Amino acid sequence: MELSDANLQTLTEYLKKTLDPDPAIRRPAEKFLESVEGSQNYPLLLLTLLEKSQENVIKVCASVTFKNYIKRNWRIVEDEPNKICESDRIAIKANIVPLMLSSPEQIQKQLSDAISIIGREDFPQKWPDLLTEMVNRFQSGDFHVINGVLRTAHSLFKRYRHEFKSNELWTEIKLVLDAFALPLTNLFKATIELCSTHANDASALKVLFSSLILIAKLFYSLNFQDLPEFFEDNMETWMTNFHSLLTLDNKLLQTDDEEEAGLLELLKSQICDNAALYAQKYDEEFQPYLPRFVTAIWNLLVTTGQEVKYDLLVSNAIQFLASVCERPHYKHLFEDQNTLTSICEKVVVPNMEFRAADEEAFEDNSEEYIRRDLEGSDIDTRRRAACDLVRGLCKFFEGPVTGIFSGYVNSMLQEYAKNPSVNWKHKDAAIYLVTSLASKAQTQKHGITQANELVNLTEFFVNHIQPDLKSATVNEFPVLKADGIKYIMIFRNQVPKEQLLVSIPLLINHLQAESIVVHTYAAHALERLFTMRGTNNATLITAAEMAPFVEVLLTNLFKALTLPGSSENEYIMKAIMRSFSLLQESIIPYIPSVITQLTQKLLAVSKNPSKPHFNHYMFESICLSIRITCKANPEAVGSFEEALFLVFTEILQNDVQEFIPYVFQVMSLLLEMHKNEIPSSYMALFPHLLQPVLWERTGNIPPLVRLLQAYLERGASTIASAAADKIPGLLGVFQKLIASKANDHQGFYLLNSIIEHMPPESVDQYRKQIFILLFQRLQNSKTTKFIKSFLVFINLYCVRYGALALQEIFDSIQPKMFGMVLEKIIIPEIQKVSGQVEKKICAVGITKILTECPPMMDTEYTKLWIPLLQALIGLFELPEDDTIPDEEHFIDIEDTPGYQTAFSQLAFAGKKEHDPVGQMVNNPQIHLAQSLHKLSTACPGRVLSMLSTSLNAEALQYLQGYLQAASVSLL
């Protein structure tokens, strides 16, 4: 694409169309942009548009499109084509920083993100001047430019907060500190001074405080991994200024908005974070400053109001106290009973109250409420921080703290009892207090794993939780209902099983509640209870115990999906999946209605898939329905195909990318249910599965390979007779996969199925070419993963076609090639093969080479006979060699960037492990002994003399053990 006005005009029109709400206009425009994004100059056209377009909407759209383009294509993946040409890469890096700095804030943010994505790949090696270019702009004095630099630096350096330690990371951080720490410190001091100069100028203060927030965030990122020498030397400057900013109060910076945090609150909460980081990680160096921070933050907590805009500040301030109180050498600050009482009374209790804003979120923004309350999202809430503080205090002061709070809990419950309809919030706070007091350690998988001995959880459950859940109306006091359900969920390991069984019908009943939070919590609680394990790793709650409730459980779960706001509720769908998994054949009578409802739901969401977890559990539920029904009645597979194929066809025709990998997995499952023949409906689809466009998306590769394997297992002869012209296409897929380091193992899965199942004559003409391709790849890039797969393949070939055929095909490619493969690959590398079935295939293949290949006994290959036998005994007896050379760090399939949906494996579509030599060989050691016995019968004396002169003593001992076990001897 040239950088021409005509192309800019075309691009403008298509970008406009991508904003159209009508999918008939939007989708083709998106497809067009996708089709041209590989062209040279495409990214430069986007940058030109966002710089020069007269329309603001086009500028913004171009900036977002550019950022997403960089996100998808900048990383260079080994073995895959470089998606952005070198000249474009150079031009982008040369222009993007100045362009970002001169753009309005909305566009600056997008370009800043793009720089950090490029920086993640190219900085520092391939973009050495990025830092200098950025630091030089600090001198400009223009805070719009300075904030652009700070914002970019923040998005570039914030990954230091969660990267694993490595030499590479240290080197990069050192380089950044050398170039950045001093200018950042000078900018910090200069900005603080400007704040006092402009103390009465509101608009100047806003810009300056935006800079201070970014500077404080950069301080956090640069200090996270370790305490840098520079910051240790300059701690006085930073900490003194941080402390004075914490205590600063400027009327001009106060906002009227009760919801949105202002700049002052954001800055103070970041400073609390920075102080907590130092208190936790660098407590020795931070000790001189700690008392004044504790005082300042305490005052902040006591004087800050309950408005939502202070939430982040208050929760970060409480988190600071929580991190300090659980460190042994700050213990003395909290020992006094009055201090503890004061913290409980002034900080913990007020921040556990259920405010009007929480009630509003509960009713009107339930998704966000659930995310915060149930999943512990990134956004810290006051309640969670208060809960963490209670946990921290209990570490050293469990007795006194439990005593203080028990009093509060009792008085709150008494207030509630006086007038429940008015005072229900008191009970809510009481339940929250009990929960935070009782839970010492918690995991997502098991709920509470350690509890406070001083709190009687079962008694509280029976007296205060159950009555709420047993009340006749499910819609009364929804917040208390949600609290009660959450209590069951959290303390499911502490409450006795009989109480859990009493709760199950109550939870099923609450699936009908109108409140989204209540029916979501009910679904989630049931799902968690169904995964609990009892003795012998069996589920704690059995299908038999659930028998009376099956019908009402399934009815209510599916009904809950029709309640307003829950049509794609992932918790309900996960509960459906888990119920199927627990109940197994008890669900068969309900399958016709269930599968109809699941198919209708699938059709509806395929129009616009937006909830990945919901979709995943929906496909898992479909797989479970198929498995459970067809296990009892294999003939039922036809009715599933009838129900599902119409929707599947529509998904494939409309190219719903998110669903295609799932569809292939479900089709594999269905096809594997057929006994020996492929139904015609599948054969009609077969040619389409070989289309190159499907194989371009990495997420499609594993499920497509599995589907093709199912075709080969069930109908190789049909393919050979009715679709022989498609065999080259099948091998073309193998050739594409084998060329990629990330996907070569998938290529081998496919090749192994072709060798195992296709009639020999149908692949005769291609065999030699297959081996040549494999040798080319071996020469170009030999990796451990490739070698392991290659060894399994040649041994499978040997098992299928015989050892002589293997030797002949190698030697037909190049004389004496067979000997080279034995000597250079099989003998030294066989120890690397992993997996029971894979090892067995290799053992049977090598046994055939040793005992059924005449050239091994009477040509120059004979010298390899003993080393090969020794390697085989090693495969049986030595531990697996799992060393991997340093230079081999594969990009994992899941890590490849881009918008393609990563492949999500469906657990319940799992494939049974297939053993191609299972019928023929049960025990490979005994098989070796029997085969050697047969060989020694054919040429008496030869085998024994070779063994006695050359095999090492330990291996010989093992071999005698195999011969004994097989009750045979060598002649």
TIMAR-549156 format. One record per residue (C-alpha): x, y, z. Coordinates in pm, whole numbers, padded with zeros to 5 digits, always signed. Layout:
REM residues N
XYZ/...
//
This chain:
REM residues 971
+00000+00000+00000/+00151+00330-00104/+00144+00633+00121/-00102+00807-00110/-00405+01031-00058/-00625+00770-00228/-00520+00505+00023/-00570+00745+00315/-00921+00816+00183/-01001+00441+00149/-00871+00373+00499/-01078+00660+00642/-01396+00517+00487/-01331+00166+00619/-01243+00294+00969/-01575+00483+00974/-01760+00164+00881/-01596-00029+01167/-01784+00204+01405/-02121+00123+01249/-02359-00058+01489/-02497-00267+01196/-02291-00591+01174/-02366-00615+00799/-02162-00296+00748/-01916-00338+01036/-01802-00698+00979/-01697-00661+00610/-01501-00344+00704/-01321-00532+00984/-01248-00819+00742/-01107-00570+00487/-00872-00413+00745/-00766-00762+00856/-00688-00850+00492/-00467-00544+00430/-00284-00532+00760/-00002-00746+00621/+00074-00486+00351/+00380-00264+00370/+00307+00096+00485/-00030+00000+00644/+00084+00107+00996/+00236+00428+00855/-00094+00511+00683/-00268+00475+01022/-00012+00703+01189/-00051+00960+00909/-00428+00953+00959/-00411+01003+01333/-00173+01295+01279/-00340+01469+00985/-00708+01370+00971/-00947+01659+01022/-01204+01441+01200/-01139+01368+01565/-01337+01041+01557/-01108+00912+01278/-00797+01017+01472/-00914+00822+01778/-01026+00523+01570/-00690+00517+01385/-00500+00530+01715/-00697+00237+01863/-00663+00036+01538/-00288+00109+01535/-00245-00002+01897/-00434-00328+01832/-00233-00386+01514/+00091-00351+01713/-00046-00578+01984/-00122-00852+01729/+00178-00828+01504/+00484-00672+01663/+00622-00981+01833/+00829-01192+01595/+00741-01556+01652/+01002-01810+01557/+00913-02012+01245/+00632-01776+01158/+00645-01501+00898/+00744-01157+01026/+00415-00971+01002/+00561-00616+00989/+00835-00542+00739/+01165-00404+00870/+01133-00063+00705/+00791-00012+00870/+00934-00115+01207/+01217+00139+01175/+00979+00416+01064/+00736+00343+01349/+01011+00359+01613/+01151+00680+01463/+00818+00864+01463/+00601+00728+01740/+00751+00910+02044/+00732+01265+01900/+00389+01187+01755/+00265+01057+02090/+00395+01363+02272/+00228+01608+02033/-00111+01429+02036/-00415+01511+02252/-00443+01305+02572/-00698+01053+02440/-00466+00957+02150/-00154+00994+02363/-00282+00710+02585/-00326+00472+02287/+00017+00552+02142/+00175+00528+02485/+00034+00173+02515/+00168+00092+02167/+00515+00215+02268/+00510-00008+02575/+00410-00312+02362/+00696-00239+02121/+00925-00171+02417/+00842-00506+02573/+00985-00676+02264/+01255-00431+02145/+01375-00237+02451/+01665-00210+02529/+01850-00415+02262/+01663-00310+01949/+01556+00033+02070/+01855+00167+02263/+01777+00537+02219/+01419+00519+02353/+01514+00619+02711/+01743+00906+02605/+01473+01037+02374/+01224+01029+02661/+01448+01171+02935/+01554+01463+02710/+01190+01573+02699/+01193+01638+03074/+01384+01955+02994/+01103+02087+02775/+00919+02243+03070/+00592+02159+02889/+00394+01936+03126/+00173+01798+02848/+00491+01654+02697/+00637+01554+03036/+00317+01370+03132/+00324+01188+02798/+00678+01069+02876/+00583+00970+03233/+00273+00784+03116/+00478+00590+02861/+00753+00516+03113/+00486+00388+03355/+00334+00149+03100/+00686+00036+03004/+00819-00021+03359/+00509-00148+03541/+00585-00503+03431/+00879-00495+03679/+00614-00540+03947/+00529-00894+03840/+00827-01027+03640/+01026-01318+03779/+01379-01237+03883/+01638-01304+03611/+01976-01167+03506/+01816-01022+03195/+01561-00833+03407/+01828-00700+03647/+02039-00580+03354/+01742-00399+03205/+01639-00240+03536/+02001-00129+03599/+02012+00033+03256/+01681+00210+03325/+01795+00328+03671/+02126+00462+03535/+01943+00670+03276/+01618+00749+03457/+01652+00761+03836/+01836+01094+03864/+01625+01284+03604/+01309+01142+03771/+01427+01259+04115/+01512+01605+03982/+01174+01624+03810/+01007+01520+04138/+01181+01799+04332/+01113+02057+04059/+00744+01959+04041/+00706+01986+04421/+00856+02336+04407/+00623+02435+04123/+00330+02315+04334/+00410+02567+04604/+00476+02843+04347/+00137+02775+04185/-00045+02692+04508/-00332+02925+04412/-00362+02830+04045/-00613+02542+04013/-00547+02454+03647/-00166+02448+03696/-00205+02233+04008/-00413+01977+03818/-00137+01925+03561/+00137+01915+03828/-00053+01666+04044/-00110+01442+03741/+00270+01439+03705/+00323+01362+04073/+00085+01063+04054/+00280+00919+03759/+00613+00990+03933/+00487+00806+04246/+00379+00509+04030/+00721+00498+03860/+00885+00505+04204/+00683+00193+04295/+00779+00006+03975/+01150+00093+03994/+01171-00006+04364/+00964-00323+04344/+01225-00589+04258/+01492-00469+04498/+01599-00150+04674/+01819+00033+04420/+02131+00199+04560/+02029+00532+04408/+01691+00538+04587/+01852+00425+04913/+02095+00719+04891/+01810+00958+04808/+01553+00816+05051/+01548+01139+05252/+01437+01341+04946/+01166+01098+04843/+01027+01007+05184/+01024+01361+05324/+00834+01484+05019/+00600+01183+05018/+00525+01250+05385/+00448+01618+05328/+00223+01530+05029/+00032+01286+05253/-00047+01561+05499/-00115+01826+05234/-00466+01960+05192/-00532+02214+04919/-00890+02335+04882/-00836+02394+04507/-00777+02021+04456/-01087+01906+04641/-01365+01781+04415/-01742+01794+04457/-01787+01458+04290/-01867+01194+04553/-01795+00898+04324/-01476+00979+04134/-01145+01002+04322/-00970+01336+04268/-00599+01389+04199/-00523+01446+04568/-00682+01113+04668/-00509+00925+04387/-00169+01066+04481/-00213+00991+04850/-00325+00634+04782/-00019+00572+04563/+00204+00711+04840/+00038+00469+05088/+00126+00190+04843/+00487+00310+04820/+00517+00330+05200/+00367-00020+05236/+00620-00153+04980/+00911-00010+05182/+00762-00123+05516/+00726-00478+05386/+01040-00524+05179/+01299-00277+05305/+01193-00241+05668/+01545-00194+05802/+01625+00100+05574/+01273+00244+05615/+01271+00223+05997/+01364+00590+06062/+01066+00708+05854/+00809+00453+05964/+00664+00616+06280/+00582+00944+06103/+00413+00754+05817/+00209+00549+06064/+00096+00871+06234/+00016+01048+05906/-00176+00751+05767/-00364+00697+06093/-00474+01064+06090/-00575+01027+05729/-00796+00728+05815/-00962+00894+06109/-01042+01215+05920/-01147+01077+05578/-01520+01052+05501/-01729+00755+05384/-01773+00883+05025/-01691+00645+04741/-01423+00876+04603/-01204+00799+04906/-01234+00419+04872/-00900+00358+04705/-00720+00593+04943/-00878+00437+05253/-00821+00079+05139/-00454+00151+05053/-00408+00329+05387/-00559+00032+05574/-00344-00208+05368/-00039-00010+05483/-00141-00060+05849/-00213-00430+05776/+00133-00482+05627/+00298-00306+05922/+00107-00483+06201/+00203-00834+06091/+00581-00762+06087/+00740-00885+06411/+00954-00576+06475/+00666-00332+06445/+00463-00536+06692/+00532-00292+06978/+00337-00017+06797/+00012-00212+06842/+00053-00390+07178/-00142-00148+07392/-00505-00259+07448/-00623+00100+07393/-00449+00114+07055/-00616-00211+06949/-00957-00089+07067/-00907+00238+06889/-00810+00065+06560/-01109-00167+06585/-01348+00113+06666/-01222+00391+06438/-01085+00202+06138/-01220-00151+06113/-01586-00121+06212/-01665+00200+06015/-01510+00054+05701/-01709-00266+05724/-02042-00087+05706/-02263-00152+05406/-02306+00196+05256/-02573+00337+05026/-02318+00316+04744/-02268-00056+04811/-02643-00110+04811/-02667+00070+04477/-02391-00148+04328/-02561-00460+04468/-02884-00373+04288/-02776-00191+03973/-02422-00301+03897/-02428-00656+04017/-02155-00782+03783/-01901-00540+03931/-02026-00612+04285/-01980-00987+04233/-01636-00937+04083/-01523-00737+04383/-01690-00943+04651/-01645-01294+04518/-01338-01292+04301/-01132-01035+04487/-01081-00823+04177/-00790-00579+04151/-01000-00295+04280/-00953-00308+04653/-01259-00232+04860/-01270-00081+05207/-01424-00401+05339/-01150-00623+05200/-00879-00394+05338/-01048-00389+05682/-01071-00768+05665/-00696-00792+05586/-00621-00561+05877/-00819-00787+06114/-00624-01086+05981/-00296-00902+06028/-00383-00799+06387/-00487-01156+06470/-00137-01279+06387/-00002-01148+06718/-00312-01041+06908/-00576-01303+06825/-00722-01324+07179/-00769-00951+07251/-00890-00872+06898/-01144-01157+06899/-01262-01034+07240/-01307-00673+07124/-01497-00776+06810/-01718-01035+06977/-01869-00750+07173/-01936-00557+06852/-02088-00863+06681/-02328-00925+06969/-02444-00565+06991/-02494-00550+06610/-02704-00867+06617/-02911-00730+06905/-02975-00408+06708/-03087-00618+06411/-03322-00829+06626/-03498-00514+06754/-03616-00416+06406/-03492-00638+06120/-03645-00442+05833/-03471-00118+05940/-03155-00254+06100/-03057-00531+05854/-02728-00353+05775/-02614-00421+06134/-02647-00794+06074/-02464-00764+05743/-02169-00597+05920/-02179-00862+06195/-02157-01147+05940/-01869-00970+05767/-01686-00924+06097/-01728-01290+06190/-01602-01392+05848/-01293-01173+05868/-01222-01282+06226/-01258-01650+06155/-01069-01679+05828/-00694-01707+05869/-00602-01860+05534/-00813-01894+05224/-00782-02035+04872/-01012-02004+04571/-01024-02383+04540/-01093-02486+04900/-01242-02179+05069/-01110-02125+05422/-00823-02363+05496/-00737-02231+05843/-00986-02087+06091/-00971-01898+06419/-01028-02152+06698/-01203-01888+06911/-01503-01852+06679/-01771-02123+06678/-01859-02130+06308/-02122-02404+06313/-02313-02245+06599/-02316-01907+06422/-02430-02084+06103/-02723-02261+06270/-02837-01961+06476/-02784-01671+06238/-02733-01789+05880/-02979-02075+05829/-03289-01888+05952/-03239-01624+05677/-03207-01891+05407/-03506-02088+05538/-03744-01793+05530/-04043-01846+05301/-03967-01561+05059/-03645-01581+04857/-03659-01212+04764/-03668-01064+05115/-03345-00903+05251/-03138-00993+04942/-02812-00863+05092/-02847-01089+05398/-02936-01382+05173/-02620-01320+04970/-02419-01294+05294/-02559-01626+05416/-02484-01805+05089/-02133-01661+05086/-02083-01783+05444/-02164-02141+05335/-01928-02105+05042/-01638-01969+05247/-01669-02204+05545/-01768-02515+05350/-01472-02704+05499/-01551-02605+05858/-01927-02662+05862/-02017-03033+05910/-02145-03227+05610/-02495-03275+05752/-02536-02896+05765/-02418-02871+05403/-02679-03131+05301/-02947-02927+05479/-02827-02620+05284/-02843-02775+04936/-03223-02752+04888/-03209-02398+05030/-02944-02301+04776/-03143-02463+04491/-03443-02260+04604/-03241-01935+04592/-03159-01993+04224/-03505-01843+04169/-03426-01517+04350/-03477-01203+04144/-03156-01045+04272/-02871-01122+04032/-02624-01136+04320/-02837-01384+04518/-02902-01633+04236/-02540-01603+04117/-02408-01674+04467/-02646-01970+04499/-02515-02118+04171/-02155-02057+04272/-02205-02210+04618/-02360-02526+04469/-02076-02555+04219/-01817-02522+04498/-01997-02780+04718/-02012-03026+04428/-01634-03011+04384/-01551-03087+04749/-01365-03412+04808/-01432-03660+05086/-01254-03984+05168/-01077-04175+04884/-01085-03857+04679/-01452-03920+04591/-01683-03620+04587/-01802-03534+04938/-02161-03503+04819/-02265-03808+04620/-02504-03850+04328/-02722-04070+04554/-02755-03790+04813/-02854-03553+04532/-03114-03792+04383/-03422-03624+04541/-03318-03285+04404/-03208-03362+04044/-03520-03235+03872/-03560-02915+04073/-03185-02844+04050/-03177-02870+03669/-03506-02683+03630/-03395-02395+03852/-03050-02370+03698/-03185-02339+03344/-03464-02108+03464/-03201-01885+03626/-03047-01829+03281/-03375-01667+03177/-03377-01418+03467/-03306-01056+03369/-02932-00982+03365/-02824-01347+03378/-02870-01474+03023/-02491-01529+03000/-02412-01579+03367/-02090-01781+03383/-02150-01895+03744/-02483-02052+03650/-02332-02224+03345/-02042-02354+03554/-02292-02489+03808/-02479-02666+03523/-02152-02825+03408/-02060-02932+03762/-02408-03072+03828/-02386-03287+03513/-02042-03407+03617/-02160-03502+03967/-02498-03651+03875/-02379-03856+03573/-02650-04099+03453/-02915-03941+03680/-02941-03662+03421/-03020-03894+03124/-03401-03861+03152/-03367-03482+03127/-03118-03475+02837/-03369-03411+02552/-03491-03091+02717/-03142-02993+02842/-02972-03030+02503/-03249-02826+02336/-03193-02545+02585/-02814-02562+02548/-02839-02556+02167/-03072-02257+02172/-02833-02078+02406/-02538-02166+02180/-02718-02028+01877/-02805-01706+02062/-02457-01635+02197/-02282-01728+01871/-02430-01411+01720/-02199-01207+01941/-01976-01408+02177/-01873-01182+02462/-01832-01398+02775/-01543-01642+02725/-01595-01829+03055/-01967-01869+02998/-01901-02005+02648/-01638-02247+02774/-01865-02397+03042/-02150-02418+02790/-01938-02632+02556/-01819-02840+02854/-02186-02902+02945/-02262-03010+02588/-01968-03254+02598/-02084-03397+02930/-02438-03450+02796/-02292-03642+02501/-02051-03851+02709/-02297-03948+02981/-02578-04036+02738/-02364-04224+02484/-02188-04422+02757/-02528-04568+02847/-02657-04579+02489/-02401-04546+02207/-02682-04521+01949/-02785-04182+02093/-02494-04012+01915/-02718-03960+01610/-02971-03753+01800/-02695-03526+01933/-02562-03475+01580/-02913-03391+01468/-02950-03133+01746/-02608-02974+01710/-02505-02987+01344/-02734-02709+01228/-02586-02466+01481/-02231-02591+01412/-02278-02534+01039/-02392-02180+01104/-02091-02114+01332/-01850-02246+01067/-02018-02056+00783/-02020-01727+00977/-01661-01786+01085/-01730-01728+01456/-01361-01747+01547/-01412-01781+01922/-01629-02092+01880/-01461-02280+01596/-01197-02457+01815/-01478-02571+02047/-01693-02697+01759/-01402-02909+01632/-01355-03062+01978/-01724-03152+02015/-01726-03297+01661/-01420-03508+01747/-01599-03638+02054/-01907-03726+01847/-01709-03887+01567/-01508-04095+01815/-01840-04232+01947/-01908-04397+01608/-01779-04748+01587/-01616-04806+01250/-01760-04594+00975/-01775-04222+00903/-02129-04091+00845/-02171-03904+00516/-02242-03576+00699/-01880-03582+00826/-01734-03681+00488/-01902-03378+00330/-01712-03155+00572/-01374-03330+00529/-01239-03125+00232/-01319-02799+00414/-01105-02901+00711/-00795-02896+00491/-00838-02533+00382/-00518-02340+00461/-00710-02044+00608/-00834-02259+00898/-00476-02358+00982/-00354-01997+00995/-00511-01950+01339/-00305-02110+01612/-00613-02174+01828/-00757-02405+01562/-00454-02632+01531/-00488-02871+01831/-00864-02936+01789/-00837-02965+01408/-00553-03217+01434/-00759-03419+01679/-01061-03406+01447/-00853-03526+01150/-00714-03804+01372/-01074-03907+01448/-01146-03916+01073/-00841-04138+01018/-00924-04370+01309/-01285-04415+01208/-01272-04406+00833/-00926-04433+00679/-01052-04679+00419/-01341-04448+00324/-01091-04162+00278/-00861-04386+00072/-01146-04497-00158/-01378-04196-00171/-01141-03904-00109/-00799-04020-00228/-00753-03682-00401/-00752-03523-00055/-00450-03721+00071/-00201-03462-00068/-00399-03193+00118/-00374-03396+00438/+00002-03427+00391/+00018-03055+00311/-00120-02987+00658/+00145-03217+00805/+00414-03031+00608/+00297-02691+00737/+00287-02809+01100/+00623-02984+01090/+00792-02660+00982/+00691-02482+01303/+00875-02535+01630/+00559-02452+01821/+00335-02699+01633/+00564-02977+01505/+00432-03223+01767/+00082-03171+01624/+00223-03255+01278/+00357-03581+01420/+00019-03666+01582/-00136-03637+01237/+00143-03829+01061/+00129-04111+01317/-00245-04149+01258/-00190-04156+00880/+00076-04428+00917/-00129-04629+01166/-00467-04621+00993/-00438-04549+00621/-00417-04854+00391/-00045-04887+00302/-00103-04864-00075/-00280-04528-00042/+00030-04358+00103/+00303-04559-00078/+00383-04288-00328/+00427-04024-00056/+00636-04216+00196/+00981-04123+00074/+00885-03755+00050/+00763-03764+00411/+01102-03887+00533/+01288-03631+00321/+01081-03350+00478/+01162-03478+00826/+01535-03496+00749/+01533-03142+00612/+01376-03017+00934/+01632-03219+01136/+01916-03050+00949/+01770-02700+00974/+01656-02692+01334/+01691-02996+01553/+01514-02951+01887/+01458-03193+02174/+01081-03187+02118/+01126-03269+01749/+01371-03554+01822/+01129-03711+02073/+00843-03701+01824/+01067-03823+01540/+01180-04125+01744/+00820-04223+01821/+00728-04185+01453/+01010-04401+01310/+00940-04673+01565/+00568-04663+01489/+00656-04691+01117/+00872-04990+01201/+00589-05154+01399/+00342-05092+01114/+00554-05175+00807/+00834-05389+00953/+01199-05322+01036/+01318-05413+00689/+01087-05158+00528/+01230-04893+00763/+01590-04983+00676/+01510-04988+00303/+01339-04649+00298/+01629-04485+00485/+01891-04640+00258/+01691-04547-00054/+01719-04179+00042/+02096-04208+00087/+02320-04516+00114/+02403-04617+00477/+02153-04360+00606/+01991-04629+00830/+02319-04677+01019/+02359-04302+01064/+02007-04269+01208/+02073-04556+01452/+02410-04422+01557/+02340-04047+01569/+01974-04036+01673/+01817-04355+01807/+02100-04483+02029/+02203-04150+02191/+01860-03989+02214/+01611-04270+02294/+01642-04195+02667/+01464-03861+02608/+01134-04020+02503/+00864-03958+02763/+00516-04102+02819/+00415-04466+02877/+00265-04529+02534/+00546-04346+02353/+00811-04551+02536/+00626-04872+02456/+00605-04789+02083/+00982-04718+02081/+01057-05041+02269/+00854-05253+02027/+01006-05074+01724/+01365-05119+01845/+01295-05484+01932/+01184-05532+01570/+01504-05364+01439/+01712-05593+01663/+01532-05917+01581/+01349-05883+01248/+01597-05691+01032/+01850-05928+00859/+02098-05648+00770/+02148-05592+01145/+02298-05941+01169/+02525-05959+00865/+02638-05620+00730/+02837-05327+00869/+02524-05245+01070/+02603-05543+01299/+02842-05329+01507/+02537-05122+01614/+02339-05424+01738/+02479-05429+02094/+02474-05048+02144/+02111-05050+02024/+02016-05331+02266/+02201-05147+02545/+02000-04828+02462/+01674-05026+02472/+01754-05175+02815/+01840-04818+02921/+01496-04703+02803/+01341-04968+03030/+01561-04919+03335/+01721-04574+03345/+01539-04257+03448/+01412-04043+03161/+01662-03784+03031/+01466-03462+03056/+01752-03219+03003/+01685-02951+02745/+01969-02750+02586/+01985-02388+02705/+01914-02234+02369/+01581-02415+02338/+01316-02195+02492/+01004-02248+02292/+00739-01991+02275/+00455-02185+02419/+00157-02223+02188/-00060-02035+02434/+00180-01740+02438/+00165-01648+02074/+00027-01299+02062/-00260-01184+01852/-00631-01171+01837/-00669-01538+01747/-00849-01713+02024/-00597-01922+02208/-00690-02286+02214/-00897-02375+02520/-00898-02745+02591/-01238-02881+02692/-01182-03107+02992/-01493-03315+02921/-01411-03360+02552/-01090-03535+02660/-00955-03806+02433/-00878-04150+02570/-00507-04232+02536/-00463-04461+02239/-00201-04737+02238/-00128-04850+01881/+00072-05153+02000/-00166-05249+02282/-00329-05537+02095/+00005-05682+01990/+00230-05634+02294/+00134-05623+02657/+00474-05619+02827/+00760-05482+02609/+01037-05639+02823/+00884-05988+02783/+00826-05914+02414/+01201-05837+02380/+01293-06164+02553/+01059-06367+02330/+01185-06196+02013/+01551-06256+02108/+01467-06620+02178/+01312-06648+01831/+01618-06484+01671/+01859-06711+01858/+01661-07011+01736/+01705-06891+01377/+02083-06836+01414/+02207-07044+01712/+02513-06919+01902/+02527-06575+01735/+02318-06383+01986/+02482-06540+02292/+02836-06475+02171/+02754-06108+02090/+02599-06064+02435/+02879-06230+02631/+03157-06033+02461/+03010-05684+02436/+02704-05612+02656/+02785-05440+02986/+02732-05648+03299/+02445-05446+03445/+02248-05453+03121/+02313-05826+03088/+02172-05879+03437/+01852-05692+03347/+01823-05891+03023/+01852-06222+03213/+01568-06103+03435/+01348-06044+03124/+01434-06391+02985/+01344-06551+03318/+01014-06361+03338/+00930-06478+02986/+01041-06836+03067/+01265-06853+02759/+01638-06897+02704/+01881-06809+02425/+02045-07076+02215/
//
